[in-house]
Amino acid sequence: MQQKFIRSVGLSIILTLLPYILFAQTTGDVVASDDTTQNSFVGNFHRKFMVKTFMATRNLTFNIKNRIGARESVTYSPNGNYFLGAGLFYKKIGLELGFKLPVSDRLNAKYGQTRYLDLQTNFYGTRFGGDLAYQRYTGFYPRNPALLDSTWSPGKAYPYRSDIRARNIAANVFYVFNNKRFSYKAAYTQTEKQLQSAGSFILMVSFAHLLFDGNQALLSASGDGVSAENTNFQWGRFYNTSLLPGYAYTFVVDDFYFSGSVHIGGGTQFKTYMINDSQEKDFNFAWKNHVRVAGGYNGRRWMAGASAIIDNTPFRMQQVTLSASNFNVKLFAGYRFNSRPVDQKIDKNLRKIKAKYNIE
């Protein structure tokens, strides 16, 4: 009986929403004079149907820095990783799907071809939120190739490293203290509206497992631009748990907003790595930082803007520091449609189902 009821509810919602998804251009002409209701700081939209299109880039870069001598550093980046997609939202629940954009032959010839699987999701609730990421990359190029090859000059192809692999499995969970006045959803999903400027202290717990390796040293003492000792780093496996206090603030002018948050904290790290042909293990305290920024326009019908999430984790190994950075940058635009007919049909069908199964 319970399964039959769930199927009936799901089918009713799908059949009710389908005409408005297919013919959304014909709706959205009637709006309330006051389009937001909740409190004087955070409001909800009466227009509960929302469609969005977006372009995003995600990547996992890492920097290896020699902490003695000339303190040279090499930053390795993947090539490409751009997405184009769309999303559909009803009330505060939605789904966004993105499709990978092809990388041109010119860029592949210049930077090399990167193979990757990058899965990321973000959740923004009223009090709690979180991030999940699984990233697997193979093939990187150095952004400063002259440090590794003194014969390199601008215009030449970058010294592509097809042997370098990187994997990142990460999760963040955070709590918003001033959740009555500050809304992450308004800045990052546009399912709410920040009516007045406000901020909040935020506490984040972060977990990460990272793997880097290559057939050759990633930063070598024998390279043309690196001369210090104890920098012949080849591979490493890292586990990190951190507590990150932070603060977020959204500045509002009419329908325009800018939001930013910064987290700085630290925690424990367990590391196993190969350096100078010797396998080492360490357990220590380390710092970590996390930054989010967003800005744009969030009106009654239209919305547009950009957001970025940057998560940086440094790992210290003898005389070398490896910093892994996870980037997620998005440009978006969207439109809200009148949802009152949908709300009425859903309520009507739910009442019929409850009456049929004698549900109070």
C-alpha positions in Angstrom: 0.0 0.0 0.0 2.8 2.4 0.9 4.7 1.7 -2.3 1.5 2.2 -4.3 0.9 5.5 -2.6 4.5 6.7 -3.3 4.2 5.8 -7.0 0.8 7.6 -7.2 2.3 10.8 -5.7 5.3 10.7 -7.9 3.3 10.1 -11.1 0.9 12.9 -10.1 3.7 15.4 -9.7 5.4 14.5 -13.0 2.1 14.7 -14.9 1.3 18.0 -13.3 4.8 19.6 -14.0 5.2 18.2 -17.6 3.0 20.7 -19.5 4.8 23.6 -17.7 8.2 22.3 -18.5 7.3 21.8 -22.2 5.5 25.1 -22.6 7.1 27.3 -20.0 7.1 30.3 -22.3 3.3 30.7 -21.9 3.4 31.1 -18.1 4.8 33.7 -15.7 2.6 36.7 -16.5 0.9 37.0 -13.1 3.0 38.0 -10.1 2.2 39.2 -6.6 2.9 42.8 -5.8 5.2 41.7 -3.0 7.3 38.9 -4.6 9.2 37.8 -1.6 7.9 36.7 1.9 9.9 35.4 4.9 11.5 38.2 7.0 13.1 41.6 6.4 16.5 40.0 5.6 15.8 36.8 3.6 12.8 36.3 1.3 11.2 33.5 -0.7 10.0 33.8 -4.3 6.3 33.3 -5.2 7.6 32.3 -8.7 8.8 28.9 -7.8 9.6 27.5 -11.3 13.2 28.4 -12.3 15.3 27.4 -15.3 19.0 28.2 -15.5 21.8 27.8 -18.0 25.4 27.9 -17.0 29.0 27.5 -18.1 31.5 26.2 -15.6 35.1 25.2 -15.3 36.5 22.8 -12.7 40.0 21.7 -12.1 42.6 20.4 -9.7 45.9 22.1 -9.7 48.9 21.6 -7.4 52.0 23.7 -6.6 55.3 22.2 -5.4 57.6 24.7 -3.7 61.1 24.3 -2.5 61.4 26.0 0.9 65.1 26.4 1.0 67.7 28.0 -1.3 66.1 30.0 -4.2 62.6 28.7 -3.1 61.5 27.9 -6.6 58.0 26.5 -7.2 56.3 24.6 -10.0 52.5 24.8 -10.6 51.0 21.9 -12.6 47.6 22.4 -14.2 45.3 20.2 -16.3 44.2 21.2 -19.8 40.6 22.0 -20.4 37.7 20.9 -18.2 34.8 23.2 -19.3 31.1 22.4 -19.0 27.9 23.8 -20.5 24.6 22.9 -18.9 21.2 23.8 -17.6 19.1 23.3 -14.5 15.4 23.1 -13.5 14.2 24.2 -10.1 10.8 24.0 -8.4 10.6 25.7 -5.0 14.0 25.0 -3.4 14.7 21.7 -5.0 16.4 21.4 -8.4 18.8 19.6 -10.6 21.6 20.9 -12.8 23.3 18.8 -15.5 26.5 19.8 -17.3 28.2 18.4 -20.4 31.9 18.5 -21.1 33.0 20.9 -23.9 35.6 19.6 -26.3 39.1 21.0 -26.2 40.5 22.3 -29.4 43.4 20.6 -31.2 45.4 23.8 -30.9 45.2 23.8 -27.1 45.9 20.0 -26.9 49.0 20.6 -29.1 50.2 23.4 -26.8 49.4 22.0 -23.3 48.9 18.3 -23.9 45.7 16.3 -23.4 44.3 15.7 -19.9 42.0 12.7 -19.1 39.8 13.3 -16.2 36.7 12.5 -14.2 35.4 15.4 -12.1 32.3 15.0 -10.0 31.3 17.8 -7.6 28.1 18.8 -5.8 27.2 21.5 -3.4 24.3 21.6 -0.9 23.0 24.9 0.7 20.5 24.6 3.5 19.2 27.2 5.9 21.5 26.1 8.7 23.7 23.4 7.2 25.5 23.0 3.9 28.2 20.9 2.4 30.4 20.0 -0.6 31.4 16.6 -2.1 34.1 16.1 -4.7 35.6 13.2 -6.5 38.4 14.2 -9.0 40.7 12.0 -11.0 43.1 13.6 -13.5 45.9 12.2 -15.7 48.2 14.5 -17.7 49.4 17.9 -16.5 51.6 20.7 -17.8 53.8 23.2 -15.8 52.6 26.8 -15.9 56.2 28.0 -15.5 58.0 25.6 -17.8 61.2 27.7 -18.0 62.0 26.6 -14.5 62.2 23.0 -15.6 63.6 23.5 -19.1 66.0 26.5 -19.6 65.7 26.0 -23.4 61.9 26.7 -23.4 60.6 30.0 -24.8 57.1 31.5 -25.3 55.4 30.1 -28.4 56.8 26.6 -27.9 54.6 23.7 -26.7 54.6 23.2 -22.9 56.6 20.2 -21.5 53.5 18.0 -21.0 53.7 15.3 -18.3 51.4 12.5 -19.3 52.6 10.3 -16.4 51.3 12.6 -13.6 48.2 11.4 -11.9 46.1 13.2 -9.3 43.1 12.0 -7.3 41.1 14.0 -4.8 38.2 12.8 -2.6 36.9 15.6 -0.4 33.9 16.5 1.7 33.0 19.7 3.6 30.2 20.3 6.1 29.4 23.7 7.5 27.0 25.4 9.9 25.6 28.9 9.4 25.0 30.6 12.8 23.1 33.7 11.7 20.8 31.7 9.5 17.7 34.0 10.1 19.4 36.9 8.4 22.1 35.4 6.1 21.3 33.1 3.2 23.9 31.0 1.3 21.0 29.9 -1.0 20.4 33.5 -2.1 24.0 33.9 -3.3 24.7 30.4 -4.8 21.4 28.9 -5.9 19.1 32.0 -6.2 16.2 30.0 -4.6 16.0 32.7 -2.0 16.6 36.5 -2.0 18.9 38.4 0.3 16.8 41.6 1.1 19.3 43.4 3.3 23.1 43.1 3.7 24.0 40.7 6.4 26.7 38.3 7.5 27.3 35.2 9.6 30.0 33.3 11.4 30.3 29.8 9.8 32.0 26.7 11.1 33.3 24.1 8.6 34.7 20.6 9.0 36.7 19.4 6.1 37.9 15.9 5.1 40.2 15.1 2.1 42.3 12.3 0.6 44.7 13.2 -2.1 47.1 11.2 -4.3 49.8 12.5 -6.6 52.3 10.5 -8.5 54.5 10.4 -11.6 57.1 8.2 -13.2 59.6 11.0 -12.8 60.2 13.5 -10.0 57.7 16.3 -9.9 60.3 18.7 -8.5 63.8 17.6 -9.0 67.1 18.9 -7.6 68.7 18.0 -11.0 66.4 20.2 -13.0 67.8 23.3 -14.7 66.0 25.7 -12.5 66.0 23.8 -9.2 69.2 23.4 -7.3 68.3 22.8 -3.7 68.6 19.5 -1.8 65.8 17.3 -0.6 63.4 18.3 -3.4 63.3 15.1 -5.5 59.6 14.5 -4.8 58.0 11.7 -6.9 54.7 10.7 -5.3 52.5 11.1 -2.1 49.3 10.0 -0.5 47.7 12.4 2.0 44.9 12.4 4.5 43.6 15.6 6.0 41.0 16.5 8.6 40.5 20.2 9.4 38.3 22.5 11.5 37.8 25.8 9.7 36.1 28.8 11.4 35.1 31.5 9.0 32.9 34.5 8.2 30.5 35.2 5.3 28.9 38.4 4.3 26.5 39.4 1.5 26.3 43.1 0.4 23.0 44.0 -1.3 22.0 47.0 -3.4 18.4 46.6 -4.7 18.5 43.4 -6.7 22.3 43.3 -7.0 24.5 41.4 -4.6 28.0 40.4 -3.8 28.8 37.7 -1.3 32.1 36.4 0.0 33.3 34.0 2.7 36.7 33.1 4.0 37.7 30.1 6.2 41.1 29.6 7.8 41.9 26.8 10.1 43.9 23.7 10.6 43.9 20.1 11.6 45.8 16.8 11.3 47.5 15.3 8.3 48.8 11.8 7.7 51.3 11.5 4.8 53.1 8.8 3.0 55.4 10.0 0.2 58.6 9.3 -1.8 61.4 11.8 -1.7 65.0 11.3 -2.6 64.3 7.6 -3.3 63.2 7.2 0.3 59.7 6.5 1.5 58.6 8.7 4.4 55.6 8.8 6.8 54.5 11.9 8.8 51.7 12.9 11.1 51.4 16.5 12.0 49.3 19.7 12.3 48.7 21.8 9.2 46.9 24.9 8.0 44.1 25.0 5.4 42.0 27.7 3.8 38.7 27.8 1.8 37.1 30.8 -0.1 33.7 31.4 -1.7 32.7 34.4 -3.7 29.5 35.1 -5.7 27.9 38.2 -7.3 25.2 39.2 -9.7 21.6 40.2 -10.2 18.7 38.4 -8.5 15.4 39.9 -9.6 11.8 38.8 -9.5 12.1 37.1 -12.9 15.6 37.3 -14.2 18.9 36.3 -12.6 22.5 36.3 -13.7 25.9 36.2 -12.1 29.0 34.3 -11.3 30.4 32.2 -8.4 33.7 30.6 -7.4 34.7 28.1 -4.8 38.4 27.6 -4.1 39.7 25.0 -1.6 43.4 25.0 -0.9 45.3 22.4 1.2 49.1 22.6 1.7 51.2 19.5 2.7 54.7 19.9 4.1 57.4 17.3 3.3 60.9 17.9 4.6 62.1 20.8 2.5 59.1 20.8 0.0 55.5 22.1 0.4 52.8 20.7 -1.9 49.6 22.7 -2.2 46.5 21.2 -3.8 43.8 23.6 -5.0 40.3 22.6 -6.1 38.6 25.3 -8.3 34.9 25.5 -9.3 33.9 28.6 -11.2 30.5 29.2 -12.8 28.7 31.8 -15.0 24.9 31.5 -15.1 21.7 33.1 -16.2 18.1 32.1 -15.5 14.4 33.0 -15.4 11.5 32.4 -13.0 8.1 31.3 -14.2 4.7 31.7 -12.6 4.1 28.5 -10.6 0.7 29.2 -9.1 -1.2 26.9 -11.6 1.3 24.1 -10.8 1.0 24.6 -7.1 -2.8 24.4 -7.4 -2.7 21.3 -9.5 -0.2 19.5 -7.2 -2.4 20.4 -4.1 -5.5 19.2 -5.9 -4.0 15.9 -6.9 -2.5 15.3 -3.5 -5.9 15.9 -1.9 -7.4 13.3 -4.3 -4.7 10.7 -3.5 -5.2 11.3 0.3 -9.0 10.9 -0.1 -8.5 7.7 -2.1 -6.3 6.1 0.4 -8.0 7.6 3.5 -4.9 9.5 4.6 -5.3 12.3 7.0 
